[in-house]
Amino acid sequence: MNSITKLFNIELMSILGKGRAKKGMFEGDLVEGELEMGQVAWYVHSIKPVAQILNEIWQGFRFEKQRISQLIFLNFYETS
């Protein structure tokens, strides 16, 4: 490993320091924290317009709302 690579690695480690992922992902600190990206990139099968994505979410919501409204809930707190 040459000296430039060593210096780069030292600088990189100081930037990526311990606890930065927690600050970024769980605390929302995007200045002192970091976000890991790309773990789910394999899941992207197509690129869709935002309107289509929102429509799919909305239709899914409406379907589940209808399904849930047809469920019968038992009240376990009622006494007979």
Secondary structure, 3 states (H helix, E strand, C coil): CCHHHHHHHHHHHHHCCCCHHHHHHCCCCCCCCCCCCCCCHHHCCCCCCHHHHHHHHHHHHHHHHHHHHCCCCCCCCCCC
